[in-house]
Amino acid sequence: MSWYFAWEDSVFTGIDEVDWASLRHAHGSAEDVPGLLRGLASPDRTEREDALDRMYGVVHDQGTVYDSTLACVPFLLALAGSEEVPERGDIVELLVSIGVVGDRRNGEGPSRPGGAPSRAGALIRSRAEVFARLTGDADAEVRRTAVSALVRFLDEPTRVLGLLRERFTVERDDRVLLSLTQSLGLFVRRHPAHAAEALELLVAQSAPMYGPGLRLAALGQLADCAPDRLPPDLVPLVVRLLRQRSAARPAGREEAGTPGADTLVGRLERLRPSDEEGSWLLRTLHSALGDRVDDRIALLDGQLTGPDPADRCNGVWMAAGLLREWRIDHVRLVSLIGEQLAAEEGRLRDAAVSVLTDLFGLAAPAADRLATLVTARPELWVRRREGRATALGGPLKALAGSGDPRAVPMLAEVLAGGAVPGELGQVIVPLGRAAAPLAPLVRQRLGAISVDSAAGRALAVPLLSAVVALGDREALPEVMRLVHGEAGLSPGEPYTGYAVRALGLFGSAAREAVPALRGLLDTGDAGAAARALWEVEEDASVVLPVLVRELADGEPRRRRQAAEVLARLGPQARPASAALRRGTTSGDPGERVAAAYALWRIDADAEPVLPVLRRAWTEAPSTRRTVAGQVVAMGRAATPLRDLVDAELSSRRRHLASPGAFGSHDILKDERLLGLCREVVAGG
């Protein structure tokens, strides 16, 4: 083993001369980094995977570049260039990830000139010759990652293109060929002055002489950087190529080598999509097609009706992305997703359930399929998780979220069986009046718990949220029992906020709770308590001083909540006008909107309010649903904002849509915004 130690000394020359203890990473001092770097070269696979896990977790946490990351770059480059190191492709990928954070030339990452990310990118570019050598490495995985690094970091466009062209003539590994094609597209975007020959290479690779996978990759790159070079029959061609590729792919999951160790890298390896390459090919194409929505819908139709389950599974996830970003005629697409619920493949069925759960009312075209599944599989109604709250099973949650009343008897059985799913209140809302039969069961369960225990407090939250969602005024005795319990309304407890909201629902019938509510006026729950007190007593003299104090001293969330309550007081909140006017200039758009609407409710003067609402609508799309509700309430006084409503209704893009981001309630929020906009139009 003497050769190994000699080799290790050469690769890590100078590592002990770095003052690692003075450098920082995600968890503090970087004194452990030399051990991680040496772990990347360990003869033991588990140790190598663990070291790579930790490099991403501390030195490059969530894409961050630290001073310690910069110090690692020379050693990572040495490891990547050493044939004795296994899995060098992973190290090249780590270098690419570090380098692009500081690369501002293609929008690949923000960078402060002179900062660690910028210097890391410059350092990698200064030593990019190693990637030119690695494009001819014996290890196909190294070649695959090296061609991408070559385009990103070697600042010699003519030479880079020559190397890519040469690799195409000798390369036989399909994954490397796909990476070469992707790198050609990246080359075109980075070096437009040298793009002509690269584009011709891409067009050539989309021709019938190449295999379907490579042709799909070339079409995806052309769609992104030269859409005018795409064939006129793009969608049917892509669907045909996809099916040819799937027919030639070996049945079952493609896994190379022995199973990975129980590290993050190993687990991710086992959890990859069954056809990761196919997912990448079609995802690239969908992303490049962008706002060519009709083409994307037609393409998804082909994906979701194909014979291969992996293609359909990829299609389900890509359909989710389209529905999340665009307002389209969703019926056919959602129906096709629903058809996947009958598939034998668990991965495909689970993907369809997951997507339908996030569609809420838009999932209605798949409701029959959902109902069939949950009726046949009652074991899917709930998920019991050790140490965590019971959750609704995906199929039942999706059915209820779609507003289908067939979910109600099943939810009733869940409650009667002793389970209280955490999402109970959430799924009751879309069910509307159809959920009324659940009210007695909710009251029964609420009457049996005690918030004196942690378990009781955990159960109280979904049950109280269900009372509010049901608007169940008959639940007053059960809620008051919690108020009078030993724990009472404990400040800061999640169940307290829900109990306070429920008390407001009962109005004057809940006068018995006034002392408990007043006891919260000097706590972090002051805004919610003031709202409930107003709804119970309608005594402005009690709540107004509290709300004015909240406007002056609270954090933005509390100021916003106080303004919302002041709007309910109307003219009686006039003493708060000066503070509310200050709120209309806040840096928090939600606070500005709430303060402006409260001023309208106090003075009925739209002139100073409308500019605030217009600015928030334009600058902060997350406020649009709130503003639209205010426009509905203001009636004709808000007519000058009608152009915003008309523009929203004519837009095909969802107001919260942003590529790569996803919030499970974004579609629901957008659909509610559209409903309010239609209400504005209907009101004239």
Buried (B, 14 or more C-beta within 10 A) or exposed (E): EEEEEEBBEEBBEEBEEBEBEEBBBBEEEBBBBBEBBBBBBBEEBBBBBBBBBBBBBBBBBEEBBBBBBBBBBBBBBBBBBBEEBBBBBBBBBBBBBBBBBBBBEEEBBEBEEEBBBBBBBBBBBEBBBBBBEBBBBEBBBBBBBBBBBBBBBBEEBEEBBEBBBEBBEEBEEBBBBBBBBBBBBBBBBBBEEBBEBBBEBBBEBBEEEBBBBBBBBBBBBBBBBBEEBBEEEBBEBBBBBBBBBBEEBEEEEEEEEEEBBEBBBBEEBEEEBBBEBBBBBBBBBBBBBBEBBEBBBBBBBBBBEBEBBBBBBBBBBBBBBBBBBBBBEBEBBBBBBBBBBEBEBEBBBBBBBBBBBBBBBBBBBBBBBBBBBBEEEBEBBBBEEEEEBBBBBBBBBBBBBBBBBBBBEBBBBBBEEEBBBBBBBBBBBBBEEBBBEBBBBBBEBBBEBBBEEEEBBBBBBBBBBBBBBBEBBEBBEBBBBBBEBEBBBBBEBEBBBBBBBBBBBBBEEBEBBBEBBBBBBEBBBBBBBBBBBBBBBBEBEBBBBBBBBBBEEBEBEBBBBBBBBBBBBBEBBBBBBEBBBBBBEBEBBBBBBBBBBBBBBBBEEBEEBBBBBBBBBEEBBBBBBBBBBBBBEBEEBBBBBBEBBEEBBEEEEBBBBEEEEBEEEBBBBBBBBBEBBEBBEEEE
